[in-house]
């Protein structure tokens, strides 16, 4: 779960194609227990980082949300699928990584 140049790469198993998913929402766990919507993925990241898996790259201390941290702190993420009817399903387990 690490990238290069201070990035964190995280991947998840997508839901089956017949699940009628519109898109996925990726959340990042912030301090104080808050979660921030980090990205929306329409499935376009499927297989980019790992075959058959959805993935994101988060680069700490870059636009749009610099943290001021040194980039060596573990960062945690969760993903939720949104149906074609607009309903968000349950969140995945947290996936964590330390920027490399």
Backbone as JSON, one array per atom type, in Angstrom:
{
  "sequence": "XXXXXXXXXXXXXXXXXXXXXXXXXXXXXXXXXXXXXXXXXXXXXXXXXXXXXXXXXXXXXXXXXXXXXXXXXXXXXXXXXXXXXXXXXXXXXXXXXXXX",
  "N": [[0.8, -1.18, 0.0], [1.85, 1.3, -0.73], [3.13, 4.11, -2.49], [5.14, 6.06, -4.6], [7.44, 8.77, -4.21], [6.32, 10.12, -1.96], [3.65, 9.33, -1.99], [0.52, 7.62, -1.36], [-0.82, 4.58, -2.24], [-3.84, 2.94, -2.58], [-5.99, 0.13, -2.77], [-9.08, -1.57, -3.65], [-11.44, -4.3, -3.77], [-13.78, -4.31, -6.35], [-17.42, -4.13, -6.56], [-19.5, -6.75, -7.98], [-20.17, -6.62, -11.54], [-22.89, -6.8, -12.11], [-24.11, -5.45, -10.05], [-25.11, -2.95, -10.44], [-23.78, -0.4, -10.1], [-23.17, 3.04, -9.86], [-21.06, 4.77, -9.19], [-18.08, 5.04, -7.14], [-17.31, 6.22, -3.87], [-14.57, 7.63, -2.29], [-13.22, 7.9, 0.86], [-11.27, 9.72, 3.26], [-9.76, 9.26, 6.37], [-9.66, 11.65, 8.8], [-8.13, 13.72, 11.38], [-9.47, 13.63, 14.71], [-11.58, 11.93, 14.28], [-13.11, 12.54, 12.06], [-14.31, 12.13, 8.69], [-13.35, 12.69, 5.34], [-14.57, 13.34, 2.09], [-12.66, 12.21, -0.41], [-12.35, 11.44, -3.09], [-14.17, 10.68, -6.12], [-14.94, 7.89, -7.96], [-15.6, 6.59, -11.07], [-15.24, 4.02, -11.76], [-13.19, 4.05, -13.46], [-10.63, 3.69, -12.52], [-10.24, 1.05, -12.31], [-8.19, -1.68, -12.23], [-5.85, -0.21, -12.78], [-3.8, 0.08, -10.84], [-3.64, -2.4, -9.69], [-4.47, -5.56, -10.93], [-7.92, -6.03, -11.61], [-8.84, -4.53, -9.44], [-10.11, -1.6, -7.76], [-8.57, 1.62, -7.44], [-6.78, 4.28, -5.74], [-4.61, 7.14, -5.67], [-3.08, 8.98, -3.23], [-1.56, 11.96, -2.49], [0.12, 13.21, 0.01], [0.17, 16.52, 1.37], [-0.08, 17.97, -0.95], [-1.95, 19.89, -3.36], [-5.45, 19.23, -3.29], [-5.66, 19.52, -0.51], [-3.5, 20.28, 1.58], [-1.72, 19.06, 4.43], [0.25, 19.89, 6.15], [1.79, 18.14, 7.47], [4.65, 15.94, 7.89], [4.5, 13.93, 6.08], [5.03, 11.31, 6.74], [3.19, 10.03, 8.23], [0.74, 7.57, 8.96], [-2.01, 7.06, 6.8], [-5.49, 6.67, 6.42], [-8.19, 5.09, 4.65], [-11.48, 4.63, 3.24], [-14.0, 3.06, 1.25], [-17.06, 3.45, -0.55], [-19.79, 2.12, -2.35], [-21.99, 3.58, -4.73], [-25.25, 3.29, -5.79], [-26.99, 3.08, -8.98], [-29.37, 4.31, -8.48], [-28.68, 6.22, -6.71], [-28.17, 5.6, -4.06], [-26.05, 5.21, -1.3], [-23.99, 2.55, -0.36], [-22.86, 0.31, 2.31], [-19.79, 1.13, 4.0], [-16.43, 0.15, 3.18], [-13.97, -1.79, 4.98], [-11.39, -0.02, 6.75], [-8.52, 0.96, 4.89], [-5.13, 1.29, 5.19], [-2.08, 3.18, 4.86], [1.37, 4.23, 4.62], [2.92, 7.08, 3.37], [5.39, 6.76, 0.84]],
  "CA": [[0.0, 0.0, 0.0], [2.65, 2.51, -0.8], [3.44, 4.59, -3.82], [6.46, 6.63, -4.66], [7.47, 10.23, -4.11], [5.42, 10.62, -0.95], [2.26, 9.0, -2.31], [-0.09, 6.42, -0.81], [-1.68, 3.9, -3.2], [-4.75, 2.04, -1.88], [-6.89, -0.54, -3.71], [-10.2, -2.33, -3.11], [-12.17, -5.15, -4.7], [-15.05, -3.69, -6.75], [-18.6, -5.0, -6.52], [-19.72, -7.38, -9.29], [-20.73, -5.75, -12.58], [-24.36, -6.82, -12.08], [-24.58, -4.74, -8.85], [-25.7, -1.68, -10.89], [-23.06, 0.67, -9.4], [-22.95, 4.27, -10.62], [-19.71, 5.22, -8.89], [-17.57, 4.77, -5.8], [-16.82, 7.37, -3.12], [-13.4, 7.31, -1.48], [-13.13, 8.77, 2.02], [-10.02, 9.7, 4.03], [-9.95, 9.48, 7.81], [-8.93, 12.82, 9.28], [-8.0, 13.78, 12.84], [-10.71, 13.86, 15.44], [-12.61, 10.98, 13.87], [-13.86, 13.01, 10.88], [-14.01, 11.54, 7.38], [-13.49, 13.63, 4.22], [-14.7, 12.77, 0.75], [-11.4, 12.48, -1.11], [-12.46, 11.24, -4.53], [-15.28, 9.9, -6.69], [-14.38, 7.06, -9.03], [-16.66, 5.98, -11.87], [-14.75, 2.72, -12.17], [-12.09, 4.27, -14.38], [-9.35, 3.27, -11.95], [-10.23, -0.41, -12.23], [-7.03, -2.35, -12.82], [-4.69, 0.65, -13.04], [-2.73, -0.17, -9.88], [-3.61, -3.83, -9.4], [-5.49, -6.17, -11.78], [-9.24, -6.31, -11.07], [-9.13, -3.77, -8.22], [-10.22, -0.14, -7.85], [-7.48, 2.2, -6.68], [-6.54, 5.72, -5.71], [-3.31, 7.61, -5.21], [-3.2, 10.2, -2.44], [-0.24, 12.57, -2.32], [0.04, 14.15, 1.14], [0.74, 17.87, 1.29], [-0.26, 18.57, -2.27], [-3.28, 20.39, -3.58], [-6.15, 20.4, -2.79], [-5.76, 19.58, 0.95], [-2.24, 20.05, 2.28], [-1.91, 18.82, 5.86], [1.32, 20.46, 6.93], [2.53, 17.05, 8.1], [5.9, 15.6, 7.2], [4.23, 12.92, 5.07], [5.38, 9.97, 7.19], [2.1, 9.56, 9.08], [-0.19, 6.65, 8.32], [-3.26, 7.64, 6.32], [-6.48, 5.6, 6.28], [-9.21, 5.35, 3.65], [-12.58, 3.68, 3.1], [-14.71, 3.27, -0.01], [-18.47, 3.05, -0.56], [-20.4, 2.1, -3.67], [-23.25, 4.31, -4.88], [-26.05, 2.62, -6.81], [-27.52, 3.9, -10.06], [-30.48, 5.06, -7.9], [-28.12, 7.25, -5.84], [-28.05, 5.15, -2.67], [-24.7, 4.79, -0.91], [-23.98, 1.31, 0.4], [-21.98, 0.3, 3.47], [-18.36, 1.43, 3.75], [-15.47, -0.94, 3.32], [-13.04, -1.67, 6.11], [-10.32, 0.95, 6.49], [-7.27, 0.53, 4.3], [-4.18, 2.3, 5.64], [-0.74, 3.14, 4.31], [2.28, 5.32, 4.95], [3.53, 7.58, 2.13], [6.78, 6.37, 0.59]],
  "C": [[0.85, 1.25, 0.0], [2.9, 2.87, -2.24], [4.88, 5.04, -3.86], [6.36, 8.13, -4.52], [6.46, 10.78, -3.11], [3.96, 10.33, -1.2], [1.82, 7.74, -1.57], [-1.0, 5.85, -1.89], [-2.52, 2.89, -2.41], [-5.7, 1.43, -2.91], [-7.96, -1.33, -2.96], [-10.75, -3.23, -4.2], [-13.47, -4.43, -5.06], [-16.21, -4.66, -6.54], [-18.77, -5.63, -7.9], [-20.41, -6.43, -10.26], [-22.25, -5.72, -12.54], [-24.95, -6.1, -10.86], [-25.17, -3.37, -9.18], [-25.11, -0.47, -10.13], [-22.86, 1.84, -10.34], [-21.51, 4.74, -10.46], [-19.33, 4.82, -7.47], [-17.12, 6.08, -5.18], [-15.67, 6.9, -2.24], [-13.29, 8.35, -0.37], [-11.76, 8.62, 2.69], [-10.33, 10.04, 5.47], [-9.05, 10.63, 8.25], [-8.85, 12.78, 10.8], [-9.35, 14.04, 13.49], [-11.85, 12.95, 15.04], [-13.42, 11.39, 12.65], [-13.4, 12.26, 9.63], [-14.25, 12.61, 6.32], [-13.68, 12.85, 2.94], [-13.47, 13.18, -0.04], [-11.56, 12.4, -2.63], [-13.76, 10.51, -4.87], [-14.72, 9.19, -7.9], [-15.53, 6.39, -9.77], [-16.27, 4.59, -12.36], [-13.57, 2.83, -13.11], [-10.73, 3.86, -13.84], [-9.24, 1.76, -11.83], [-9.02, -0.98, -12.96], [-5.81, -1.49, -13.05], [-3.52, 0.3, -12.13], [-2.55, -1.64, -9.57], [-4.73, -4.47, -10.21], [-6.79, -6.46, -11.03], [-9.63, -5.53, -9.83], [-9.26, -2.29, -8.53], [-9.07, 0.45, -7.04], [-7.43, 3.71, -6.75], [-5.1, 5.97, -5.31], [-3.56, 8.9, -4.46], [-1.79, 10.7, -2.2], [-0.31, 13.6, -1.19], [0.76, 15.46, 0.85], [0.79, 18.45, -0.11], [-1.69, 19.08, -2.36], [-4.23, 19.21, -3.72], [-6.17, 20.52, -1.26], [-4.43, 19.32, 1.62], [-2.47, 19.94, 3.79], [-0.88, 19.51, 6.72], [2.15, 19.4, 7.63], [3.78, 16.73, 7.3], [5.71, 14.5, 6.18], [4.56, 11.51, 5.51], [4.3, 9.36, 8.07], [1.19, 8.63, 8.29], [-1.48, 7.38, 7.96], [-4.22, 6.5, 6.03], [-7.64, 6.05, 5.4], [-10.31, 4.29, 3.75], [-13.3, 4.03, 1.8], [-16.15, 2.78, 0.15], [-18.97, 3.1, -1.99], [-21.71, 2.87, -3.64], [-24.01, 3.69, -6.05], [-26.49, 3.61, -7.89], [-28.72, 4.72, -9.58], [-29.99, 6.13, -6.93], [-27.96, 6.86, -4.39], [-26.63, 4.67, -2.39], [-24.8, 3.56, -0.03], [-23.04, 1.4, 1.6], [-20.52, 0.55, 3.07], [-17.53, 0.17, 3.9], [-14.75, -0.8, 4.66], [-11.99, -0.62, 5.74], [-9.13, 0.26, 5.85], [-6.26, 1.64, 4.59], [-2.82, 2.11, 4.97], [0.05, 4.35, 4.72], [2.91, 5.78, 3.64], [5.0, 7.15, 2.02], [7.52, 7.47, -0.12]]
}
